[in-house]
Amino acid sequence: MATMRLFEYAVLFHPRATKDQVERGDLPESQLIVDITQVLARSDKEALMVATRAIPEEYADKLDRVEIALRPF
């Protein structure tokens, strides 16, 4: 049986800039959509799976702009 390890993850959303925003130099900021969360998992792949399930449904069609930051301890 593999031992459990501690991981932390956060999920970020990077919105696309519109042409108007680029011209003005007013680029949208990235947003934290899942706060830093601690999880016990057997591997980084398992922790990543848990983080993926935490992504809110409203971002399901925007996954190309979602980033999962994962940190082992």
C-alpha positions as CSV (number, residue, x, y, z in Angstrom):
1,M,0.0,0.0,0.0
2,A,1.4,3.4,-1.0
3,T,1.7,6.0,1.6
4,M,-0.3,9.2,1.2
5,R,1.5,12.5,0.5
6,L,0.4,16.0,1.1
7,F,-0.2,18.3,-1.9
8,E,-1.6,21.8,-2.3
9,Y,-3.4,23.0,-5.4
10,A,-5.0,26.1,-6.8
11,V,-6.9,26.7,-10.0
12,L,-6.5,29.8,-12.1
13,F,-8.4,31.2,-15.0
14,H,-6.6,33.3,-17.6
15,P,-9.2,35.3,-19.6
16,R,-8.5,36.2,-23.2
17,A,-8.1,39.9,-24.0
18,T,-10.4,41.4,-26.5
19,K,-9.0,43.4,-29.4
20,D,-10.3,46.5,-27.7
21,Q,-8.5,45.7,-24.5
22,V,-5.2,45.0,-26.4
23,E,-5.4,48.3,-28.2
24,R,-6.0,50.2,-24.9
25,G,-3.2,48.2,-23.1
26,D,-5.8,47.1,-20.5
27,L,-5.3,43.4,-20.4
28,P,-7.5,41.3,-18.1
29,E,-6.0,39.8,-15.0
30,S,-5.9,36.1,-14.2
31,Q,-8.5,35.0,-11.6
32,L,-8.2,32.5,-8.8
33,I,-11.3,30.2,-9.2
34,V,-10.4,27.5,-6.7
35,D,-8.5,28.7,-3.6
36,I,-5.4,27.0,-2.3
37,T,-6.6,23.6,-1.1
38,Q,-4.7,20.8,0.6
39,V,-5.2,17.2,-0.3
40,L,-3.7,13.8,0.6
41,A,-3.0,11.6,-2.4
42,R,-0.8,8.7,-3.3
43,S,0.8,10.5,-6.3
44,D,0.9,13.8,-8.1
45,K,-1.4,12.3,-10.8
46,E,-4.0,11.5,-8.2
47,A,-3.8,15.0,-6.7
48,L,-4.2,16.5,-10.2
49,M,-7.3,14.4,-10.7
50,V,-8.8,15.8,-7.5
51,A,-7.9,19.3,-8.5
52,T,-9.5,18.8,-12.0
53,R,-12.7,17.7,-10.3
54,A,-12.8,20.9,-8.3
55,I,-13.0,23.1,-11.4
56,P,-16.4,24.9,-11.4
57,E,-18.8,23.7,-14.1
58,E,-19.0,27.2,-15.6
59,Y,-15.4,26.8,-16.8
60,A,-16.0,23.5,-18.5
61,D,-16.0,25.1,-22.0
62,K,-13.0,27.3,-21.2
63,L,-10.5,24.6,-20.1
64,D,-7.9,25.8,-22.5
65,R,-7.6,28.9,-20.3
66,V,-7.6,27.1,-16.9
67,E,-4.4,26.3,-15.1
68,I,-3.9,24.0,-12.2
69,A,-1.0,24.8,-9.9
70,L,0.1,21.8,-7.9
71,R,2.7,21.6,-5.2
72,P,3.9,18.6,-3.4
73,F,5.4,18.6,0.1
